[in-house]
Structure formats: C-alpha cells, structure tokens
Amino acid sequence: MKKKSFIPVISHEENRGSVEFQVFRFSNRIIRLTAHLKLHKKDYSSEIGIRKILGKRQRLLDYLWKKDKVRHKKLISQLKKAKIKIR
C-alpha cells in the first residue's frame, strides 16, 4: 500500500539523500504533525518533535543557500507551489 504524499512535486525515484528530498520529507511530517496537534492540543511531546523537525528543515535550507543558491530558489518555488510555509 502506497501512502499518499501531501507534496507530489518531488518523485520517489529521485535521490533520497538529496537536500530537496529531505526538505520535502520533513515538510510532509510537519503537515501531518500539525494536523495531529490540532486534534490533540495538549500533546507536548509531539509539539517538541515538530519544533525539532522545523529546526532540521531550516538548517538544511540554510546549507543549501550557502552551497547552491539556484537550487535553493528552485526548491523554495516548489514549496510555494505546494503552499507550504517556509518560516
């Protein structure tokens, strides 16, 4: 059974170790945890987890900005197409 991805922009055949794939995967987890936290407002361990994931995603985006600004801009535009908040 294949899970439905919230972000269909990046295919599953792409390099799973790439920064872009990792950012999209973190974004999927953030969306899922946000939906969970809307239902369970007092789940503080999930809240801590989402903060850690947000930090990891931000560090990856900062790394990509330092290494390759063109790839960073392309990734940000893909995230905006998927209507995901960056910060």
PDB file of N, CA, C and O in Angstrom:
ATOM      1  N   MET A   1       0.839  -1.171   0.000  1.00  0.00           N
ATOM      2  CA  MET A   1       0.000   0.000   0.000  1.00  0.00           C
ATOM      3  C   MET A   1       0.885   1.237   0.000  1.00  0.00           C
ATOM      4  O   MET A   1       1.788   1.362   0.828  1.00  0.00           O
ATOM      5  N   LYS A   2       0.632   2.130  -0.909  1.00  0.00           N
ATOM      6  CA  LYS A   2       1.441   3.319  -1.061  1.00  0.00           C
ATOM      7  C   LYS A   2       0.755   4.487  -0.358  1.00  0.00           C
ATOM      8  O   LYS A   2      -0.430   4.742  -0.571  1.00  0.00           O
ATOM      9  N   LYS A   3       1.508   5.191   0.477  1.00  0.00           N
ATOM     10  CA  LYS A   3       0.950   6.345   1.171  1.00  0.00           C
ATOM     11  C   LYS A   3       0.793   7.503   0.207  1.00  0.00           C
ATOM     12  O   LYS A   3       1.603   7.686  -0.702  1.00  0.00           O
ATOM     13  N   LYS A   4      -0.252   8.280   0.412  1.00  0.00           N
ATOM     14  CA  LYS A   4      -0.422   9.483  -0.391  1.00  0.00           C
ATOM     15  C   LYS A   4       0.484  10.563   0.184  1.00  0.00           C
ATOM     16  O   LYS A   4       0.500  10.805   1.391  1.00  0.00           O
ATOM     17  N   SER A   5       1.219  11.193  -0.681  1.00  0.00           N
ATOM     18  CA  SER A   5       2.106  12.267  -0.261  1.00  0.00           C
ATOM     19  C   SER A   5       1.351  13.577  -0.310  1.00  0.00           C
ATOM     20  O   SER A   5       0.563  13.820  -1.224  1.00  0.00           O
ATOM     21  N   PHE A   6       1.597  14.414   0.673  1.00  0.00           N
ATOM     22  CA  PHE A   6       0.992  15.734   0.666  1.00  0.00           C
ATOM     23  C   PHE A   6       1.630  16.612  -0.398  1.00  0.00           C
ATOM     24  O   PHE A   6       1.024  17.569  -0.880  1.00  0.00           O
ATOM     25  N   ILE A   7       2.861  16.272  -0.756  1.00  0.00           N
ATOM     26  CA  ILE A   7       3.600  17.079  -1.700  1.00  0.00           C
ATOM     27  C   ILE A   7       3.964  16.212  -2.894  1.00  0.00           C
ATOM     28  O   ILE A   7       4.929  15.451  -2.822  1.00  0.00           O
ATOM     29  N   PRO A   8       3.224  16.305  -3.982  1.00  0.00           N
ATOM     30  CA  PRO A   8       3.517  15.461  -5.134  1.00  0.00           C
ATOM     31  C   PRO A   8       4.579  16.045  -6.062  1.00  0.00           C
ATOM     32  O   PRO A   8       4.774  15.529  -7.162  1.00  0.00           O
ATOM     33  N   VAL A   9       5.262  17.096  -5.651  1.00  0.00           N
ATOM     34  CA  VAL A   9       6.189  17.800  -6.537  1.00  0.00           C
ATOM     35  C   VAL A   9       7.434  16.958  -6.808  1.00  0.00           C
ATOM     36  O   VAL A   9       7.904  16.914  -7.945  1.00  0.00           O
ATOM     37  N   ILE A  10       7.973  16.296  -5.800  1.00  0.00           N
ATOM     38  CA  ILE A  10       9.190  15.506  -5.975  1.00  0.00           C
ATOM     39  C   ILE A  10       8.794  14.038  -6.092  1.00  0.00           C
ATOM     40  O   ILE A  10       7.999  13.536  -5.298  1.00  0.00           O
ATOM     41  N   SER A  11       9.345  13.369  -7.069  1.00  0.00           N
ATOM     42  CA  SER A  11       9.014  11.967  -7.290  1.00  0.00           C
ATOM     43  C   SER A  11       9.805  11.093  -6.325  1.00  0.00           C
ATOM     44  O   SER A  11      10.804  11.529  -5.752  1.00  0.00           O
ATOM     45  N   HIS A  12       9.351   9.860  -6.151  1.00  0.00           N
ATOM     46  CA  HIS A  12      10.022   8.940  -5.237  1.00  0.00           C
ATOM     47  C   HIS A  12      11.259   8.324  -5.863  1.00  0.00           C
ATOM     48  O   HIS A  12      12.065   7.717  -5.157  1.00  0.00           O
ATOM     49  N   GLU A  13      11.431   8.465  -7.179  1.00  0.00           N
ATOM     50  CA  GLU A  13      12.599   7.916  -7.841  1.00  0.00           C
ATOM     51  C   GLU A  13      13.822   8.811  -7.678  1.00  0.00           C
ATOM     52  O   GLU A  13      14.945   8.396  -7.964  1.00  0.00           O
ATOM     53  N   GLU A  14      13.602  10.025  -7.222  1.00  0.00           N
ATOM     54  CA  GLU A  14      14.709  10.968  -7.070  1.00  0.00           C
ATOM     55  C   GLU A  14      15.621  10.510  -5.932  1.00  0.00           C
ATOM     56  O   GLU A  14      15.230   9.699  -5.092  1.00  0.00           O
ATOM     57  N   ASN A  15      16.819  11.033  -5.921  1.00  0.00           N
ATOM     58  CA  ASN A  15      17.814  10.689  -4.918  1.00  0.00           C
ATOM     59  C   ASN A  15      17.285  11.016  -3.523  1.00  0.00           C
ATOM     60  O   ASN A  15      17.021  12.176  -3.209  1.00  0.00           O
ATOM     61  N   ARG A  16      17.135   9.996  -2.699  1.00  0.00           N
ATOM     62  CA  ARG A  16      16.561  10.190  -1.368  1.00  0.00           C
ATOM     63  C   ARG A  16      17.522  10.875  -0.404  1.00  0.00           C
ATOM     64  O   ARG A  16      17.109  11.328   0.663  1.00  0.00           O
ATOM     65  N   GLY A  17      18.777  10.953  -0.763  1.00  0.00           N
ATOM     66  CA  GLY A  17      19.736  11.620   0.098  1.00  0.00           C
ATOM     67  C   GLY A  17      19.894  13.091  -0.217  1.00  0.00           C
ATOM     68  O   GLY A  17      20.602  13.807   0.491  1.00  0.00           O
ATOM     69  N   SER A  18      19.243  13.548  -1.272  1.00  0.00           N
ATOM     70  CA  SER A  18      19.401  14.951  -1.660  1.00  0.00           C
ATOM     71  C   SER A  18      18.722  15.867  -0.648  1.00  0.00           C
ATOM     72  O   SER A  18      17.791  15.473   0.053  1.00  0.00           O
ATOM     73  N   VAL A  19      19.205  17.069  -0.595  1.00  0.00           N
ATOM     74  CA  VAL A  19      18.653  18.061   0.336  1.00  0.00           C
ATOM     75  C   VAL A  19      17.192  18.327  -0.004  1.00  0.00           C
ATOM     76  O   VAL A  19      16.364  18.472   0.895  1.00  0.00           O
ATOM     77  N   GLU A  20      16.868  18.391  -1.297  1.00  0.00           N
ATOM     78  CA  GLU A  20      15.499  18.679  -1.709  1.00  0.00           C
ATOM     79  C   GLU A  20      14.538  17.607  -1.203  1.00  0.00           C
ATOM     80  O   GLU A  20      13.472  17.919  -0.674  1.00  0.00           O
ATOM     81  N   PHE A  21      14.921  16.347  -1.370  1.00  0.00           N
ATOM     82  CA  PHE A  21      14.060  15.253  -0.927  1.00  0.00           C
ATOM     83  C   PHE A  21      13.872  15.294   0.584  1.00  0.00           C
ATOM     84  O   PHE A  21      12.765  15.090   1.082  1.00  0.00           O
ATOM     85  N   GLN A  22      14.950  15.557   1.310  1.00  0.00           N
ATOM     86  CA  GLN A  22      14.859  15.605   2.768  1.00  0.00           C
ATOM     87  C   GLN A  22      13.963  16.748   3.229  1.00  0.00           C
ATOM     88  O   GLN A  22      13.186  16.587   4.171  1.00  0.00           O
ATOM     89  N   VAL A  23      14.065  17.902   2.572  1.00  0.00           N
ATOM     90  CA  VAL A  23      13.222  19.036   2.943  1.00  0.00           C
ATOM     91  C   VAL A  23      11.756  18.707   2.686  1.00  0.00           C
ATOM     92  O   VAL A  23      10.897  19.026   3.509  1.00  0.00           O
ATOM     93  N   PHE A  24      11.462  18.073   1.554  1.00  0.00           N
ATOM     94  CA  PHE A  24      10.086  17.701   1.264  1.00  0.00           C
ATOM     95  C   PHE A  24       9.571  16.663   2.254  1.00  0.00           C
ATOM     96  O   PHE A  24       8.412  16.706   2.667  1.00  0.00           O
ATOM     97  N   ARG A  25      10.434  15.739   2.626  1.00  0.00           N
ATOM     98  CA  ARG A  25      10.006  14.725   3.594  1.00  0.00           C
ATOM     99  C   ARG A  25       9.731  15.354   4.954  1.00  0.00           C
ATOM    100  O   ARG A  25       8.741  15.017   5.604  1.00  0.00           O
ATOM    101  N   PHE A  26      10.601  16.269   5.390  1.00  0.00           N
ATOM    102  CA  PHE A  26      10.355  16.982   6.645  1.00  0.00           C
ATOM    103  C   PHE A  26       9.066  17.795   6.554  1.00  0.00           C
ATOM    104  O   PHE A  26       8.311  17.880   7.523  1.00  0.00           O
ATOM    105  N   SER A  27       8.819  18.392   5.389  1.00  0.00           N
ATOM    106  CA  SER A  27       7.603  19.178   5.219  1.00  0.00           C
ATOM    107  C   SER A  27       6.360  18.299   5.336  1.00  0.00           C
ATOM    108  O   SER A  27       5.359  18.712   5.922  1.00  0.00           O
ATOM    109  N   ASN A  28       6.422  17.096   4.783  1.00  0.00           N
ATOM    110  CA  ASN A  28       5.307  16.152   4.932  1.00  0.00           C
ATOM    111  C   ASN A  28       5.057  15.812   6.399  1.00  0.00           C
ATOM    112  O   ASN A  28       3.914  15.780   6.855  1.00  0.00           O
ATOM    113  N   ARG A  29       6.129  15.563   7.120  1.00  0.00           N
ATOM    114  CA  ARG A  29       5.992  15.235   8.547  1.00  0.00           C
ATOM    115  C   ARG A  29       5.440  16.412   9.329  1.00  0.00           C
ATOM    116  O   ARG A  29       4.643  16.227  10.249  1.00  0.00           O
ATOM    117  N   ILE A  30       5.855  17.620   8.974  1.00  0.00           N
ATOM    118  CA  ILE A  30       5.360  18.819   9.654  1.00  0.00           C
ATOM    119  C   ILE A  30       3.857  18.976   9.418  1.00  0.00           C
ATOM    120  O   ILE A  30       3.113  19.305  10.342  1.00  0.00           O
ATOM    121  N   ILE A  31       3.416  18.743   8.197  1.00  0.00           N
ATOM    122  CA  ILE A  31       1.989  18.849   7.878  1.00  0.00           C
ATOM    123  C   ILE A  31       1.190  17.817   8.676  1.00  0.00           C
ATOM    124  O   ILE A  31       0.140  18.136   9.232  1.00  0.00           O
ATOM    125  N   ARG A  32       1.689  16.585   8.729  1.00  0.00           N
ATOM    126  CA  ARG A  32       0.988  15.539   9.479  1.00  0.00           C
ATOM    127  C   ARG A  32       0.927  15.855  10.961  1.00  0.00           C
ATOM    128  O   ARG A  32      -0.123  15.710  11.586  1.00  0.00           O
ATOM    129  N   LEU A  33       2.059  16.290  11.534  1.00  0.00           N
ATOM    130  CA  LEU A  33       2.077  16.599  12.962  1.00  0.00           C
ATOM    131  C   LEU A  33       1.225  17.820  13.288  1.00  0.00           C
ATOM    132  O   LEU A  33       0.627  17.886  14.362  1.00  0.00           O
ATOM    133  N   THR A  34       1.164  18.777  12.383  1.00  0.00           N
ATOM    134  CA  THR A  34       0.320  19.949  12.608  1.00  0.00           C
ATOM    135  C   THR A  34      -1.143  19.539  12.668  1.00  0.00           C
ATOM    136  O   THR A  34      -1.891  20.023  13.517  1.00  0.00           O
ATOM    137  N   ALA A  35      -1.556  18.647  11.768  1.00  0.00           N
ATOM    138  CA  ALA A  35      -2.932  18.150  11.786  1.00  0.00           C
ATOM    139  C   ALA A  35      -3.197  17.384  13.090  1.00  0.00           C
ATOM    140  O   ALA A  35      -4.275  17.497  13.673  1.00  0.00           O
ATOM    141  N   HIS A  36      -2.214  16.612  13.539  1.00  0.00           N
ATOM    142  CA  HIS A  36      -2.358  15.869  14.787  1.00  0.00           C
ATOM    143  C   HIS A  36      -2.496  16.827  15.968  1.00  0.00           C
ATOM    144  O   HIS A  36      -3.317  16.606  16.858  1.00  0.00           O
ATOM    145  N   LEU A  37      -1.692  17.891  15.975  1.00  0.00           N
ATOM    146  CA  LEU A  37      -1.727  18.830  17.098  1.00  0.00           C
ATOM    147  C   LEU A  37      -3.013  19.651  17.130  1.00  0.00           C
ATOM    148  O   LEU A  37      -3.402  20.143  18.190  1.00  0.00           O
ATOM    149  N   LYS A  38      -3.673  19.806  15.994  1.00  0.00           N
ATOM    150  CA  LYS A  38      -4.963  20.496  16.002  1.00  0.00           C
ATOM    151  C   LYS A  38      -6.009  19.683  16.758  1.00  0.00           C
ATOM    152  O   LYS A  38      -6.892  20.244  17.408  1.00  0.00           O
ATOM    153  N   LEU A  39      -5.903  18.358  16.669  1.00  0.00           N
ATOM    154  CA  LEU A  39      -6.841  17.491  17.380  1.00  0.00           C
ATOM    155  C   LEU A  39      -6.442  17.284  18.838  1.00  0.00           C
ATOM    156  O   LEU A  39      -7.301  17.227  19.718  1.00  0.00           O
ATOM    157  N   HIS A  40      -5.142  17.172  19.092  1.00  0.00           N
ATOM    158  CA  HIS A  40      -4.629  16.872  20.431  1.00  0.00           C
ATOM    159  C   HIS A  40      -3.779  18.047  20.899  1.00  0.00           C
ATOM    160  O   HIS A  40      -2.555  18.031  20.765  1.00  0.00           O
ATOM    161  N   LYS A  41      -4.424  19.046  21.440  1.00  0.00           N
ATOM    162  CA  LYS A  41      -3.744  20.298  21.783  1.00  0.00           C
ATOM    163  C   LYS A  41      -2.736  20.147  22.927  1.00  0.00           C
ATOM    164  O   LYS A  41      -1.798  20.938  23.029  1.00  0.00           O
ATOM    165  N   LYS A  42      -2.919  19.152  23.778  1.00  0.00           N
ATOM    166  CA  LYS A  42      -2.025  19.006  24.929  1.00  0.00           C
ATOM    167  C   LYS A  42      -0.946  17.941  24.726  1.00  0.00           C
ATOM    168  O   LYS A  42      -0.338  17.489  25.697  1.00  0.00           O
ATOM    169  N   ASP A  43      -0.707  17.545  23.507  1.00  0.00           N
ATOM    170  CA  ASP A  43       0.326  16.559  23.204  1.00  0.00           C
ATOM    171  C   ASP A  43       1.662  17.295  23.068  1.00  0.00           C
ATOM    172  O   ASP A  43       2.074  17.675  21.972  1.00  0.00           O
ATOM    173  N   TYR A  44       2.312  17.480  24.195  1.00  0.00           N
ATOM    174  CA  TYR A  44       3.513  18.298  24.222  1.00  0.00           C
ATOM    175  C   TYR A  44       4.723  17.588  23.615  1.00  0.00           C
ATOM    176  O   TYR A  44       5.626  18.247  23.101  1.00  0.00           O
ATOM    177  N   SER A  45       4.755  16.264  23.665  1.00  0.00           N
ATOM    178  CA  SER A  45       5.890  15.559  23.072  1.00  0.00           C
ATOM    179  C   SER A  45       5.874  15.703  21.549  1.00  0.00           C
ATOM    180  O   SER A  45       6.931  15.818  20.928  1.00  0.00           O
ATOM    181  N   SER A  46       4.683  15.699  20.943  1.00  0.00           N
ATOM    182  CA  SER A  46       4.606  15.930  19.500  1.00  0.00           C
ATOM    183  C   SER A  46       4.970  17.372  19.163  1.00  0.00           C
ATOM    184  O   SER A  46       5.547  17.644  18.110  1.00  0.00           O
ATOM    185  N   GLU A  47       4.635  18.276  20.046  1.00  0.00           N
ATOM    186  CA  GLU A  47       4.987  19.685  19.837  1.00  0.00           C
ATOM    187  C   GLU A  47       6.509  19.866  19.851  1.00  0.00           C
ATOM    188  O   GLU A  47       7.061  20.616  19.047  1.00  0.00           O
ATOM    189  N   ILE A  48       7.167  19.178  20.765  1.00  0.00           N
ATOM    190  CA  ILE A  48       8.631  19.228  20.808  1.00  0.00           C
ATOM    191  C   ILE A  48       9.207  18.611  19.534  1.00  0.00           C
ATOM    192  O   ILE A  48      10.163  19.135  18.962  1.00  0.00           O
ATOM    193  N   GLY A  49       8.625  17.506  19.098  1.00  0.00           N
ATOM    194  CA  GLY A  49       9.081  16.847  17.878  1.00  0.00           C
ATOM    195  C   GLY A  49       8.954  17.730  16.655  1.00  0.00           C
ATOM    196  O   GLY A  49       9.853  17.766  15.814  1.00  0.00           O
ATOM    197  N   ILE A  50       7.839  18.445  16.551  1.00  0.00           N
ATOM    198  CA  ILE A  50       7.649  19.316  15.384  1.00  0.00           C
ATOM    199  C   ILE A  50       8.649  20.464  15.413  1.00  0.00           C
ATOM    200  O   ILE A  50       9.104  20.916  14.363  1.00  0.00           O
ATOM    201  N   ARG A  51       8.992  20.937  16.601  1.00  0.00           N
ATOM    202  CA  ARG A  51       9.994  22.009  16.683  1.00  0.00           C
ATOM    203  C   ARG A  51      11.370  21.514  16.241  1.00  0.00           C
ATOM    204  O   ARG A  51      12.117  22.246  15.591  1.00  0.00           O
ATOM    205  N   LYS A  52      11.702  20.277  16.594  1.00  0.00           N
ATOM    206  CA  LYS A  52      12.976  19.705  16.156  1.00  0.00           C
ATOM    207  C   LYS A  52      13.018  19.553  14.639  1.00  0.00           C
ATOM    208  O   LYS A  52      14.029  19.852  14.003  1.00  0.00           O
ATOM    209  N   ILE A  53      11.911  19.085  14.069  1.00  0.00           N
ATOM    210  CA  ILE A  53      11.850  18.904  12.623  1.00  0.00           C
ATOM    211  C   ILE A  53      11.945  20.245  11.915  1.00  0.00           C
ATOM    212  O   ILE A  53      12.617  20.359  10.891  1.00  0.00           O
ATOM    213  N   LEU A  54      11.275  21.270  12.455  1.00  0.00           N
ATOM    214  CA  LEU A  54      11.366  22.607  11.868  1.00  0.00           C
ATOM    215  C   LEU A  54      12.803  23.111  11.876  1.00  0.00           C
ATOM    216  O   LEU A  54      13.252  23.730  10.911  1.00  0.00           O
ATOM    217  N   GLY A  55      13.524  22.850  12.960  1.00  0.00           N
ATOM    218  CA  GLY A  55      14.922  23.262  13.044  1.00  0.00           C
ATOM    219  C   GLY A  55      15.794  22.539  12.044  1.00  0.00           C
ATOM    220  O   GLY A  55      16.659  23.146  11.412  1.00  0.00           O
ATOM    221  N   LYS A  56      15.568  21.228  11.896  1.00  0.00           N
ATOM    222  CA  LYS A  56      16.343  20.456  10.926  1.00  0.00           C
ATOM    223  C   LYS A  56      16.091  20.946   9.509  1.00  0.00           C
ATOM    224  O   LYS A  56      17.021  21.088   8.714  1.00  0.00           O
ATOM    225  N   ARG A  57      14.810  21.207   9.197  1.00  0.00           N
ATOM    226  CA  ARG A  57      14.487  21.679   7.855  1.00  0.00           C
ATOM    227  C   ARG A  57      15.119  23.045   7.591  1.00  0.00           C
ATOM    228  O   ARG A  57      15.610  23.305   6.492  1.00  0.00           O
ATOM    229  N   GLN A  58      15.105  23.911   8.598  1.00  0.00           N
ATOM    230  CA  GLN A  58      15.702  25.233   8.423  1.00  0.00           C
ATOM    231  C   GLN A  58      17.214  25.141   8.242  1.00  0.00           C
ATOM    232  O   GLN A  58      17.787  25.892   7.453  1.00  0.00           O
ATOM    233  N   ARG A  59      17.864  24.233   8.961  1.00  0.00           N
ATOM    234  CA  ARG A  59      19.312  24.059   8.790  1.00  0.00           C
ATOM    235  C   ARG A  59      19.637  23.532   7.399  1.00  0.00           C
ATOM    236  O   ARG A  59      20.622  23.954   6.793  1.00  0.00           O
ATOM    237  N   LEU A  60      18.821  22.615   6.887  1.00  0.00           N
ATOM    238  CA  LEU A  60      19.036  22.118   5.529  1.00  0.00           C
ATOM    239  C   LEU A  60      18.860  23.233   4.500  1.00  0.00           C
ATOM    240  O   LEU A  60      19.629  23.328   3.544  1.00  0.00           O
ATOM    241  N   LEU A  61      17.848  24.073   4.698  1.00  0.00           N
ATOM    242  CA  LEU A  61      17.639  25.183   3.768  1.00  0.00           C
ATOM    243  C   LEU A  61      18.795  26.180   3.829  1.00  0.00           C
ATOM    244  O   LEU A  61      19.212  26.713   2.801  1.00  0.00           O
ATOM    245  N   ASP A  62      19.310  26.432   5.033  1.00  0.00           N
ATOM    246  CA  ASP A  62      20.464  27.326   5.169  1.00  0.00           C
ATOM    247  C   ASP A  62      21.702  26.737   4.484  1.00  0.00           C
ATOM    248  O   ASP A  62      22.452  27.454   3.823  1.00  0.00           O
ATOM    249  N   TYR A  63      21.906  25.433   4.648  1.00  0.00           N
ATOM    250  CA  TYR A  63      23.024  24.749   3.998  1.00  0.00           C
ATOM    251  C   TYR A  63      22.913  24.870   2.479  1.00  0.00           C
ATOM    252  O   TYR A  63      23.892  25.174   1.797  1.00  0.00           O
ATOM    253  N   LEU A  64      21.712  24.629   1.961  1.00  0.00           N
ATOM    254  CA  LEU A  64      21.515  24.709   0.518  1.00  0.00           C
ATOM    255  C   LEU A  64      21.738  26.140   0.019  1.00  0.00           C
ATOM    256  O   LEU A  64      22.269  26.334  -1.074  1.00  0.00           O
ATOM    257  N   TRP A  65      21.341  27.136   0.805  1.00  0.00           N
ATOM    258  CA  TRP A  65      21.547  28.534   0.429  1.00  0.00           C
ATOM    259  C   TRP A  65      23.041  28.841   0.309  1.00  0.00           C
ATOM    260  O   TRP A  65      23.461  29.554  -0.602  1.00  0.00           O
ATOM    261  N   LYS A  66      23.844  28.299   1.237  1.00  0.00           N
ATOM    262  CA  LYS A  66      25.282  28.547   1.199  1.00  0.00           C
ATOM    263  C   LYS A  66      25.947  27.833   0.025  1.00  0.00           C
ATOM    264  O   LYS A  66      26.857  28.382  -0.596  1.00  0.00           O
ATOM    265  N   LYS A  67      25.500  26.612  -0.285  1.00  0.00           N
ATOM    266  CA  LYS A  67      26.144  25.802  -1.311  1.00  0.00           C
ATOM    267  C   LYS A  67      25.695  26.149  -2.731  1.00  0.00           C
ATOM    268  O   LYS A  67      26.525  26.274  -3.632  1.00  0.00           O
ATOM    269  N   ASP A  68      24.383  26.305  -2.931  1.00  0.00           N
ATOM    270  CA  ASP A  68      23.868  26.481  -4.289  1.00  0.00           C
ATOM    271  C   ASP A  68      22.579  27.299  -4.245  1.00  0.00           C
ATOM    272  O   ASP A  68      21.498  26.771  -3.981  1.00  0.00           O
ATOM    273  N   LYS A  69      22.715  28.587  -4.508  1.00  0.00           N
ATOM    274  CA  LYS A  69      21.569  29.495  -4.404  1.00  0.00           C
ATOM    275  C   LYS A  69      20.496  29.212  -5.459  1.00  0.00           C
ATOM    276  O   LYS A  69      19.313  29.457  -5.221  1.00  0.00           O
ATOM    277  N   VAL A  70      20.904  28.697  -6.624  1.00  0.00           N
ATOM    278  CA  VAL A  70      19.933  28.395  -7.690  1.00  0.00           C
ATOM    279  C   VAL A  70      19.022  27.242  -7.260  1.00  0.00           C
ATOM    280  O   VAL A  70      17.803  27.313  -7.415  1.00  0.00           O
ATOM    281  N   ARG A  71      19.625  26.184  -6.722  1.00  0.00           N
ATOM    282  CA  ARG A  71      18.824  25.043  -6.245  1.00  0.00           C
ATOM    283  C   ARG A  71      17.915  25.464  -5.104  1.00  0.00           C
ATOM    284  O   ARG A  71      16.783  24.991  -4.999  1.00  0.00           O
ATOM    285  N   HIS A  72      18.410  26.360  -4.242  1.00  0.00           N
ATOM    286  CA  HIS A  72      17.608  26.848  -3.117  1.00  0.00           C
ATOM    287  C   HIS A  72      16.378  27.595  -3.616  1.00  0.00           C
ATOM    288  O   HIS A  72      15.268  27.365  -3.135  1.00  0.00           O
ATOM    289  N   LYS A  73      16.573  28.482  -4.571  1.00  0.00           N
ATOM    290  CA  LYS A  73      15.440  29.245  -5.109  1.00  0.00           C
ATOM    291  C   LYS A  73      14.434  28.330  -5.791  1.00  0.00           C
ATOM    292  O   LYS A  73      13.226  28.536  -5.671  1.00  0.00           O
ATOM    293  N   LYS A  74      14.922  27.320  -6.506  1.00  0.00           N
ATOM    294  CA  LYS A  74      14.037  26.365  -7.168  1.00  0.00           C
ATOM    295  C   LYS A  74      13.221  25.582  -6.131  1.00  0.00           C
ATOM    296  O   LYS A  74      12.023  25.365  -6.312  1.00  0.00           O
ATOM    297  N   LEU A  75      13.877  25.165  -5.053  1.00  0.00           N
ATOM    298  CA  LEU A  75      13.188  24.419  -4.002  1.00  0.00           C
ATOM    299  C   LEU A  75      12.135  25.278  -3.314  1.00  0.00           C
ATOM    300  O   LEU A  75      11.027  24.813  -3.046  1.00  0.00           O
ATOM    301  N   ILE A  76      12.476  26.520  -3.032  1.00  0.00           N
ATOM    302  CA  ILE A  76      11.520  27.428  -2.395  1.00  0.00           C
ATOM    303  C   ILE A  76      10.310  27.644  -3.295  1.00  0.00           C
ATOM    304  O   ILE A  76       9.177  27.673  -2.815  1.00  0.00           O
ATOM    305  N   SER A  77      10.541  27.794  -4.594  1.00  0.00           N
ATOM    306  CA  SER A  77       9.404  27.978  -5.504  1.00  0.00           C
ATOM    307  C   SER A  77       8.525  26.728  -5.549  1.00  0.00           C
ATOM    308  O   SER A  77       7.304  26.841  -5.661  1.00  0.00           O
ATOM    309  N   GLN A  78       9.134  25.527  -5.463  1.00  0.00           N
ATOM    310  CA  GLN A  78       8.341  24.299  -5.425  1.00  0.00           C
ATOM    311  C   GLN A  78       7.534  24.206  -4.136  1.00  0.00           C
ATOM    312  O   GLN A  78       6.389  23.753  -4.146  1.00  0.00           O
ATOM    313  N   LEU A  79       8.130  24.635  -3.028  1.00  0.00           N
ATOM    314  CA  LEU A  79       7.399  24.622  -1.766  1.00  0.00           C
ATOM    315  C   LEU A  79       6.233  25.605  -1.797  1.00  0.00           C
ATOM    316  O   LEU A  79       5.162  25.327  -1.257  1.00  0.00           O
ATOM    317  N   LYS A  80       6.445  26.745  -2.424  1.00  0.00           N
ATOM    318  CA  LYS A  80       5.345  27.724  -2.536  1.00  0.00           C
ATOM    319  C   LYS A  80       4.229  27.213  -3.419  1.00  0.00           C
ATOM    320  O   LYS A  80       3.059  27.502  -3.169  1.00  0.00           O
ATOM    321  N   LYS A  81       4.580  26.440  -4.471  1.00  0.00           N
ATOM    322  CA  LYS A  81       3.548  25.834  -5.311  1.00  0.00           C
ATOM    323  C   LYS A  81       2.709  24.853  -4.502  1.00  0.00           C
ATOM    324  O   LYS A  81       1.501  24.733  -4.709  1.00  0.00           O
ATOM    325  N   ALA A  82       3.363  24.154  -3.581  1.00  0.00           N
ATOM    326  CA  ALA A  82       2.655  23.204  -2.736  1.00  0.00           C
ATOM    327  C   ALA A  82       1.988  23.908  -1.553  1.00  0.00           C
ATOM    328  O   ALA A  82       1.345  23.266  -0.722  1.00  0.00           O
ATOM    329  N   LYS A  83       2.147  25.235  -1.483  1.00  0.00           N
ATOM    330  CA  LYS A  83       1.533  26.073  -0.445  1.00  0.00           C
ATOM    331  C   LYS A  83       1.963  25.672   0.959  1.00  0.00           C
ATOM    332  O   LYS A  83       1.138  25.437   1.842  1.00  0.00           O
ATOM    333  N   ILE A  84       3.281  25.600   1.140  1.00  0.00           N
ATOM    334  CA  ILE A  84       3.849  25.267   2.446  1.00  0.00           C
ATOM    335  C   ILE A  84       4.562  26.496   2.973  1.00  0.00           C
ATOM    336  O   ILE A  84       5.305  27.155   2.246  1.00  0.00           O
ATOM    337  N   LYS A  85       4.332  26.802   4.245  1.00  0.00           N
ATOM    338  CA  LYS A  85       5.024  27.933   4.852  1.00  0.00           C
ATOM    339  C   LYS A  85       6.469  27.548   5.126  1.00  0.00           C
ATOM    340  O   LYS A  85       6.751  26.472   5.653  1.00  0.00           O
ATOM    341  N   ILE A  86       7.369  28.433   4.763  1.00  0.00           N
ATOM    342  CA  ILE A  86       8.789  28.182   4.997  1.00  0.00           C
ATOM    343  C   ILE A  86       9.159  28.622   6.416  1.00  0.00           C
ATOM    344  O   ILE A  86       9.803  27.876   7.153  1.00  0.00           O
ATOM    345  N   ARG A  87       8.762  29.799   6.781  1.00  0.00           N
ATOM    346  CA  ARG A  87       9.049  30.303   8.143  1.00  0.00           C
ATOM    347  C   ARG A  87       7.808  30.836   8.744  1.00  0.00           C
ATOM    348  O   ARG A  87       7.826  31.308   9.881  1.00  0.00           O
TER     349      ARG A  87
END
